[in-house]
Amino acid sequence: MFSHNSEVPYQIARMTRRGFLQGSMASLAGAALPIPKARAGLRAYSLSAVPAKVKLLGVKGAGKTDVWTYSGSTPGPLIRARQGERLRIDVSNGLPQETTLHCHGLRIPNAMDGVPELTQAPIQQGERFVYEFDLHDAGTFWYHSHTYSAEQVGRGLNGALIIDEKEPPMVDRDLVWVINDWRVNNAGVMSDDFNHPHDISHGGRIGNLITLNGAEWEDFDVKAGERLRIRLINAANARVMGFKFGGLNPKIVAQDGHPVKPYEPAGGRIVFAPGQRVDLIVDIAGTPGERLAVVDDYYKQFTYTFITFNVEPGEVLRESPLDAPITLSGNPLSEPDLANAETKKVLIEGGAMGGLRAAVYKGDKVELRKLWRQHRKVWVLNGVASSGVNMDPIFKLKLGKSYRWRIHNDTVWDHPMHLHGHAFRVIERNGKPEPHTPWADTVLLYAGDVVDIAFVADNPGDWLFHCHVLEHHSGGMGAVVRVA
């Protein structure tokens, strides 16, 4: 039955999927995480960053994989609250490295953003840090480590963070899908070649095992006529995904947590890059016994079936789509004043097969080959390769002022660019208006793209701006933006 209540457990189960490079079967298991009750408007969670062994592979006989987890699972426990509440996350560090927690996409105070040495001191081994802030926006967000991110996120330190609307849409099930990929062998042993030089200079760490909520999947049982809200979260280090829902017509109702006027994606394909989220409303229009494949064909030479909806035989839940609105209420965002916005330009250069010959690093201009050999830096923003966060801001923005950034990807690689602490409108791509002008915190630029974004600099502090292909960030593609 359907309900207005969006406090639905994390839809976690373990199913086998005949994989992209794995071709096996395993048993089905299920688990649900409880949702704590609010006390006086406060939601409190505790997370412990610890190593653990989990069953990623569905292959019979395959061992468990050594991963890094939040409280013993990857993805970590679902954090769920309601718009207007206050959230507290108490993080303890049981890892062999220092760490931090970043709540990706949330507009929160600078001191709570989780970027080591920029917004806080890193959480040392055996220590803890409490993050606490008000929740202004409803939507689909996520949390992850922001320390040695290419390794720590790659080892499994991520989880979903859902802020429910005060009046959520009526659906039969609200599904949270954290999608990741991994480099593992047939025995389940993870490759520890993090920040491999090839990954840094090319497309990032793209794996050979795709998981949904931490496990391989094959079938997902649905009922004919059922309405699903599916929250897609790309938690991968580098893999861009492009899903086609065969036999179905999903409607996109939110991007990066923020509502859009519902629409069907062009060509039926939903593209979402690392760091990005997409909320879908899907009416199961199949007939009992039908199988409807969700195919990822972003990398044409590696097309695979991500999951198959198995329409259960027997009773049809409803003969026609649920007669209920799917448009979400907007978040309290400040519209940029485009007529008076100040324009800033961002030029992305570097990487394999690029034309970059030299870059500024720690204040000095360095020939690229030397920079690569000595520091493994090969990417730049406006000619500067990042040296951590102790660097001059790429831009100094005036608090409350509107800005239009023109970002040019002068490389042959994809770059999902993420701005901390703010949401922006994507307004133009390659000289043409961007359809639906979505709010976002991460925008994907394809090779050669020129994309215009606009926003109000309304959150004071020093904020990180970087590529969410985590190996590219490690390789130099990061900058600090100051709002004051």
C-alpha positions as CSV (number, residue, x, y, z in Angstrom):
1,M,0.0,0.0,0.0
2,F,1.1,3.5,-0.5
3,S,1.7,6.2,2.1
4,H,2.7,9.8,2.5
5,N,5.2,8.6,5.1
6,S,8.7,8.8,3.7
7,E,10.3,7.4,6.7
8,V,10.9,4.1,4.9
9,P,13.9,1.9,5.9
10,Y,17.0,1.9,3.8
11,Q,16.0,-0.6,1.1
12,I,19.0,-2.9,1.7
13,A,19.2,-6.4,0.4
14,R,21.9,-8.6,-1.0
15,M,21.1,-10.1,-4.4
16,T,23.4,-11.4,-7.1
17,R,23.6,-9.5,-10.4
18,R,25.1,-11.2,-13.4
19,G,27.8,-8.7,-13.5
20,F,29.7,-6.5,-15.7
21,L,32.8,-8.6,-15.3
22,Q,31.4,-11.1,-12.7
23,G,29.1,-13.9,-13.9
24,S,27.8,-15.7,-10.9
25,M,24.8,-16.2,-8.5
26,A,24.4,-16.0,-4.8
27,S,21.7,-16.0,-2.2
28,L,19.3,-13.2,-1.2
29,A,19.4,-11.6,2.1
30,G,17.8,-8.5,3.5
31,A,18.3,-6.0,6.3
32,A,16.8,-2.7,7.3
33,L,18.3,0.1,9.4
34,P,16.0,1.7,12.0
35,I,15.3,5.4,11.9
36,P,15.9,7.2,15.2
37,K,13.2,9.4,16.5
38,A,13.6,13.1,16.7
39,R,13.9,14.7,20.1
40,A,13.0,18.4,20.2
41,G,13.9,18.7,16.5
42,L,17.3,17.1,16.8
43,R,18.3,13.9,15.0
44,A,21.5,12.3,16.5
45,Y,23.6,9.6,14.9
46,S,26.9,8.1,15.8
47,L,29.3,6.7,13.2
48,S,32.5,4.8,13.7
49,A,35.0,4.7,10.9
50,V,36.5,1.2,11.1
51,P,38.0,-1.5,8.9
52,A,35.7,-4.5,8.4
53,K,35.1,-7.5,6.1
54,V,32.0,-7.5,3.9
55,K,30.5,-9.7,1.2
56,L,30.7,-7.6,-1.9
57,L,30.8,-10.5,-4.4
58,G,27.9,-12.8,-5.0
59,V,30.3,-15.5,-6.3
60,K,29.8,-18.8,-4.4
61,G,32.9,-19.4,-2.4
62,A,34.3,-15.9,-2.8
63,G,35.6,-14.5,0.4
64,K,34.7,-11.3,2.1
65,T,36.5,-8.1,1.1
66,D,38.5,-6.0,3.4
67,V,37.0,-2.6,3.3
68,W,36.7,0.6,5.4
69,T,33.3,1.2,6.8
70,Y,31.1,3.4,8.8
71,S,29.9,1.4,11.8
72,G,30.7,-1.9,10.0
73,S,28.9,-1.5,6.7
74,T,29.5,0.0,3.3
75,P,27.6,2.1,2.5
76,G,27.4,3.3,6.1
77,P,24.1,3.5,8.0
78,L,21.4,5.6,6.4
79,I,21.2,9.0,8.0
80,R,17.7,10.3,7.7
81,A,16.1,13.5,9.1
82,R,13.4,16.0,8.1
83,Q,13.7,19.4,6.6
84,G,13.8,22.0,9.3
85,E,15.3,19.7,11.9
86,R,18.8,19.8,13.4
87,L,21.3,17.0,12.7
88,R,24.1,15.8,14.9
89,I,26.7,13.2,13.7
90,D,29.2,12.0,16.2
91,V,32.2,10.5,14.3
92,S,34.9,8.4,15.9
93,N,38.0,7.3,14.1
94,G,39.1,3.7,14.3
95,L,41.1,3.8,11.1
96,P,44.9,3.5,10.6
97,Q,44.7,7.0,9.1
98,E,43.3,10.4,10.2
99,T,39.9,11.2,8.6
100,T,37.0,13.6,8.4
101,L,33.3,13.5,7.3
102,H,31.9,15.6,4.5
103,C,28.1,15.9,4.1
104,H,28.1,16.3,0.3
105,G,25.6,18.8,-1.1
106,L,24.3,20.2,2.2
107,R,24.4,24.0,2.7
108,I,25.9,24.0,6.2
109,P,28.3,26.2,8.3
110,N,31.9,26.2,7.1
111,A,33.2,24.7,10.3
112,M,31.0,21.6,9.7
113,D,32.1,20.9,6.1
114,G,34.7,18.3,6.9
115,V,37.6,19.4,4.7
116,P,40.9,18.7,6.7
117,E,43.1,21.7,7.3
118,L,40.6,24.0,5.6
119,T,37.5,23.8,7.8
120,Q,38.7,21.6,10.7
121,A,41.7,19.7,12.0
122,P,41.5,16.1,10.8
123,I,40.2,13.5,13.3
124,Q,43.2,11.6,14.5
125,Q,43.2,7.8,15.3
126,G,41.2,7.1,18.4
127,E,39.6,10.6,18.4
128,R,36.2,11.9,17.6
129,F,34.5,15.0,16.2
130,V,30.8,16.1,16.4
131,Y,29.2,17.7,13.4
132,E,26.0,19.6,14.1
133,F,23.9,21.9,11.9
134,D,20.4,22.9,10.8
135,L,18.8,21.3,7.8
136,H,17.6,23.9,5.4
137,D,17.0,21.8,2.3
138,A,15.1,18.6,1.7
139,G,16.6,16.1,-0.8
140,T,19.0,13.3,-1.5
141,F,22.5,13.9,-0.2
142,W,25.3,11.7,0.9
143,Y,28.3,11.6,3.3
144,H,31.8,10.5,2.7
145,S,35.4,10.9,3.9
146,H,37.2,13.9,2.7
147,T,40.7,12.9,3.9
148,Y,42.9,11.0,1.4
149,S,39.6,10.7,-0.4
150,A,40.8,8.6,-3.4
151,E,41.7,5.9,-1.0
152,Q,39.2,6.3,1.9
153,V,36.2,6.7,-0.3
154,G,37.6,4.0,-2.6
155,R,37.8,1.6,0.3
156,G,34.1,2.2,1.2
157,L,33.7,5.2,3.4
158,N,30.4,6.6,2.2
159,G,26.7,6.5,3.0
160,A,23.3,8.1,2.1
161,L,22.0,11.2,3.8
162,I,18.3,11.8,3.2
163,I,16.4,14.9,4.3
164,D,12.7,14.3,3.8
165,E,10.3,16.9,2.6
166,K,7.7,18.2,5.0
167,E,5.1,16.9,2.5
168,P,6.8,14.1,0.5
169,P,5.1,12.7,-2.7
170,M,2.8,9.7,-2.4
171,V,4.7,6.5,-3.5
172,D,4.5,2.8,-2.7
173,R,8.2,2.6,-1.9
174,D,11.0,5.1,-1.3
175,L,14.2,3.4,-2.4
176,V,17.7,4.7,-1.6
177,W,20.3,3.3,-4.0
178,V,24.0,3.9,-3.3
179,I,25.9,2.8,-6.4
180,N,29.6,2.1,-6.3
181,D,32.3,0.3,-8.2
182,W,35.3,-1.6,-6.9
183,R,38.5,-3.2,-8.1
184,V,38.4,-6.7,-6.8
185,N,39.6,-10.1,-8.0
186,N,37.5,-13.3,-8.2
187,A,38.3,-14.1,-4.6
188,G,37.0,-10.7,-3.4
189,V,40.4,-9.2,-2.7
190,M,40.5,-5.5,-3.3
191,S,43.3,-4.0,-5.3
192,D,45.1,-1.4,-3.2
193,D,46.6,0.5,-6.1
194,F,45.0,3.7,-5.0
195,N,46.1,6.9,-6.8
196,H,47.7,4.8,-9.5
197,P,49.6,7.1,-11.9
198,H,47.4,5.9,-14.8
199,D,44.2,6.7,-12.9
200,I,45.4,10.1,-11.9
201,S,46.4,11.1,-15.5
202,H,43.5,9.4,-17.3
203,G,39.9,8.8,-16.3
204,G,40.3,7.9,-12.6
205,R,39.9,4.7,-10.7
206,I,37.2,2.8,-12.6
207,G,36.5,-0.7,-11.2
208,N,35.3,-4.0,-12.4
209,L,32.5,-4.7,-9.8
210,I,29.3,-2.6,-9.6
211,T,27.4,-2.8,-6.3
212,L,24.1,-1.5,-5.1
213,N,24.0,-0.8,-1.4
214,G,27.1,-2.7,-0.9
215,A,26.4,-5.9,-2.8
216,E,25.9,-7.5,-6.2
217,W,22.4,-7.6,-7.5
218,E,20.5,-9.3,-10.3
219,D,16.7,-9.0,-9.8
220,F,14.6,-6.5,-8.0
221,D,11.0,-7.6,-7.4
222,V,8.2,-5.1,-8.1
223,K,4.5,-5.3,-8.6
224,A,2.6,-4.2,-11.7
225,G,1.3,-0.7,-11.2
226,E,3.6,0.1,-8.3
227,R,5.0,3.6,-7.9
228,L,8.6,3.9,-6.8
229,R,10.7,6.8,-5.8
230,I,14.3,5.8,-6.5
231,R,17.1,8.0,-5.2
232,L,20.3,7.3,-7.2
233,I,23.6,8.2,-5.6
234,N,26.8,7.8,-7.4
235,A,29.4,7.0,-4.8
236,A,32.1,5.8,-7.2
237,N,35.6,7.3,-7.3
238,A,35.4,7.9,-11.1
239,R,32.7,6.0,-12.9
240,V,30.1,8.0,-14.7
241,M,26.8,6.1,-15.1
242,G,24.1,6.3,-17.8
243,F,21.0,4.3,-17.0
244,K,18.2,3.3,-19.4
245,F,15.1,1.9,-17.8
246,G,13.9,-0.6,-20.5
247,G,10.1,-0.6,-20.9
248,L,9.6,2.2,-18.3
249,N,9.5,6.0,-18.5
250,P,11.1,7.3,-15.3
251,K,10.5,11.0,-14.5
252,I,13.3,13.0,-13.0
253,V,11.9,15.0,-10.0
254,A,15.2,16.2,-8.4
255,Q,18.8,16.6,-9.2
256,D,21.5,16.9,-6.5
257,G,18.8,16.9,-3.9
258,H,16.9,19.9,-5.4
259,P,13.5,19.6,-7.1
260,V,13.1,20.2,-10.8
261,K,9.8,20.3,-12.8
262,P,9.3,16.5,-13.5
263,Y,10.6,15.5,-16.9
264,E,11.6,12.4,-18.9
265,P,15.4,12.3,-19.6
266,A,16.5,12.8,-23.2
267,G,16.6,9.5,-25.0
268,G,15.4,7.8,-21.8
269,R,19.0,7.9,-20.4
270,I,19.9,9.2,-17.0
271,V,23.5,10.3,-16.7
272,F,25.0,10.9,-13.3
273,A,28.6,11.3,-12.4
274,P,30.5,10.7,-9.2
275,G,29.0,12.9,-6.4
276,Q,25.8,13.5,-8.3
277,R,22.3,12.3,-7.2
278,V,19.1,11.9,-9.2
279,D,15.6,11.3,-7.8
280,L,13.2,9.3,-10.0
281,I,9.5,8.5,-9.9
282,V,9.0,5.2,-11.7
283,D,5.6,3.7,-12.4
284,I,5.9,0.0,-13.0
285,A,4.0,-0.4,-16.2
286,G,5.0,-4.0,-17.0
287,T,2.7,-7.0,-16.9
288,P,3.0,-9.8,-14.2
289,G,5.9,-12.0,-15.1
290,E,7.7,-9.5,-17.3
291,R,11.4,-8.6,-16.8
292,L,12.5,-5.0,-17.4
293,A,16.3,-4.4,-17.6
294,V,18.1,-1.3,-16.4
295,V,21.1,-1.0,-18.6
296,D,24.2,1.2,-18.1
297,D,25.6,2.1,-21.5
298,Y,27.6,5.2,-20.6
299,Y,30.8,3.4,-21.7
300,K,29.6,1.9,-24.9
301,Q,32.2,-0.8,-25.1
302,F,31.3,-1.9,-21.5
303,T,27.5,-1.9,-21.6
304,Y,26.0,-4.2,-19.0
305,T,22.7,-4.8,-17.2
306,F,22.8,-3.1,-13.9
307,I,19.6,-4.6,-12.5
308,T,16.4,-6.2,-13.8
309,F,13.0,-5.4,-12.4
310,N,11.1,-8.7,-12.0
311,V,7.4,-7.9,-12.2
312,E,5.9,-10.4,-9.8
313,P,3.2,-12.7,-11.1
314,G,-0.3,-12.6,-9.7
315,E,-2.1,-9.5,-8.5
316,V,-1.8,-6.2,-10.2
317,L,-1.4,-3.4,-7.7
318,R,-3.2,-0.9,-9.9
319,E,-4.3,-0.8,-13.6
320,S,-3.2,2.8,-14.2
321,P,-0.6,5.1,-12.7
322,L,-1.2,6.4,-9.2
323,D,-3.2,9.6,-9.5
324,A,-1.1,11.8,-7.2
325,P,1.2,14.7,-7.9
326,I,5.0,14.1,-8.2
327,T,6.2,17.7,-8.2
328,L,8.3,18.4,-5.2
329,S,8.3,21.6,-3.2
330,G,11.3,23.9,-3.8
331,N,14.1,24.5,-1.3
332,P,14.8,28.0,0.1
333,L,17.5,28.9,-2.4
334,S,18.5,32.5,-3.4
335,E,18.1,33.0,-7.2
336,P,21.2,34.6,-8.7
337,D,20.7,38.0,-10.3
338,L,21.9,37.2,-13.8
339,A,21.6,40.7,-15.0
340,N,24.1,42.0,-12.4
341,A,26.1,38.8,-11.8
342,E,29.9,39.1,-12.0
343,T,31.5,36.7,-14.4
344,K,34.4,34.5,-13.4
345,K,36.2,32.1,-15.7
346,V,37.6,28.7,-14.8
347,L,39.9,26.8,-17.2
348,I,40.5,23.1,-16.7
349,E,43.7,21.8,-18.3
350,G,46.0,18.9,-18.1
351,G,45.9,15.1,-18.0
352,A,46.9,12.6,-20.6
353,M,46.7,13.7,-24.2
354,G,46.4,17.3,-23.1
355,G,48.4,20.3,-24.2
356,L,49.5,21.6,-20.8
357,R,53.3,22.2,-20.6
358,A,53.8,23.9,-17.2
359,A,51.8,24.9,-14.1
360,V,52.1,27.0,-11.0
361,Y,52.6,24.9,-7.9
362,K,53.2,26.4,-4.5
363,G,53.8,29.7,-6.1
364,D,56.4,28.6,-8.6
365,K,56.0,27.8,-12.3
366,V,57.1,24.2,-12.9
367,E,57.5,22.3,-16.1
368,L,54.8,19.7,-16.2
369,R,57.1,16.6,-16.5
370,K,59.0,17.7,-13.5
371,L,55.7,18.4,-11.6
372,W,54.5,14.9,-12.5
373,R,57.7,13.1,-11.6
374,Q,58.1,14.8,-8.2
375,H,54.6,15.5,-7.0
376,R,52.2,13.4,-9.2
377,K,50.4,16.6,-10.2
378,V,49.0,16.8,-13.8
379,W,45.7,18.8,-13.6
380,V,45.2,22.5,-13.1
381,L,42.5,25.1,-12.6
382,N,43.4,28.5,-14.1
383,G,47.0,27.3,-14.4
384,V,47.5,26.3,-10.8
385,A,47.9,22.7,-9.5
386,S,46.6,22.3,-6.0
387,S,49.0,21.7,-3.2
388,G,46.4,20.7,-0.6
389,V,44.2,23.5,0.8
390,N,46.9,25.9,2.0
391,M,46.9,28.0,-1.1
392,D,45.6,31.4,-2.3
393,P,41.9,31.4,-3.2
394,I,41.1,31.0,-6.9
395,F,38.4,33.6,-6.3
396,K,37.4,36.0,-3.5
397,L,33.7,36.4,-3.6
398,K,31.6,39.1,-1.9
399,L,29.0,37.7,0.5
400,G,25.5,38.1,-0.9
401,K,26.7,38.9,-4.5
402,S,25.6,37.0,-7.6
403,Y,28.2,35.3,-9.7
404,R,28.3,33.5,-13.1
405,W,31.1,31.1,-13.6
406,R,32.1,30.0,-17.1
407,I,33.9,26.7,-16.7
408,H,35.8,25.4,-19.8
409,N,37.0,21.8,-19.8
410,D,40.0,22.0,-22.2
411,T,40.9,18.3,-21.7
412,V,39.8,15.0,-23.3
413,W,38.3,13.6,-20.0
414,D,35.1,14.0,-18.1
415,H,35.1,16.2,-15.0
416,P,32.3,16.4,-12.4
417,M,33.0,19.7,-10.7
418,H,31.8,20.1,-7.1
419,L,31.5,23.3,-5.2
420,H,31.2,23.0,-1.4
421,G,28.8,25.0,0.7
422,H,26.5,26.3,-2.1
423,A,24.0,25.2,-4.7
424,F,24.2,26.7,-8.2
425,R,22.0,26.9,-11.3
426,V,23.4,25.2,-14.4
427,I,22.3,27.7,-17.0
428,E,24.2,27.2,-20.2
429,R,26.2,24.5,-22.0
430,N,28.3,25.2,-25.1
431,G,26.4,28.4,-25.8
432,K,22.9,26.9,-25.4
433,P,20.5,27.1,-22.5
434,E,20.7,24.1,-20.2
435,P,17.4,22.3,-20.2
436,H,15.5,22.6,-16.9
437,T,18.2,24.8,-15.5
438,P,18.6,22.5,-12.5
439,W,20.1,23.5,-9.1
440,A,23.2,21.4,-8.5
441,D,26.3,21.2,-6.4
442,T,28.2,19.0,-8.9
443,V,28.1,19.6,-12.7
444,L,29.5,17.1,-15.2
445,L,31.6,18.6,-18.0
446,Y,32.3,16.4,-21.0
447,A,35.5,16.8,-23.0
448,G,35.6,20.2,-24.5
449,D,32.5,21.5,-22.7
450,V,32.0,25.1,-21.7
451,V,29.3,25.3,-18.9
452,D,27.9,28.3,-17.2
453,I,26.7,28.1,-13.6
454,A,25.3,30.9,-11.5
455,F,24.7,31.3,-7.7
456,V,24.6,33.7,-4.9
457,A,27.7,33.6,-2.6
458,D,25.6,33.4,0.5
459,N,27.6,31.1,2.7
460,P,30.7,32.7,4.3
461,G,34.0,30.9,4.6
462,D,36.8,29.2,2.6
463,W,35.2,26.5,0.4
464,L,36.7,23.7,-1.7
465,F,36.0,23.6,-5.4
466,H,37.3,20.4,-7.1
467,C,36.8,17.6,-9.5
468,H,34.9,14.7,-8.0
469,V,36.9,12.1,-10.0
470,L,38.9,11.7,-6.8
471,E,42.1,10.8,-8.5
472,H,41.9,14.1,-10.5
473,H,41.5,16.0,-7.3
474,S,44.5,14.2,-5.9
475,G,46.4,15.1,-9.1
476,G,45.9,18.8,-8.8
477,M,42.3,19.7,-9.8
478,G,41.2,21.5,-6.7
479,A,41.0,25.1,-5.5
480,V,39.8,27.3,-2.6
481,V,37.0,29.8,-3.0
482,R,36.7,32.5,-0.3
483,V,33.3,34.1,0.5
484,A,33.4,37.1,2.8
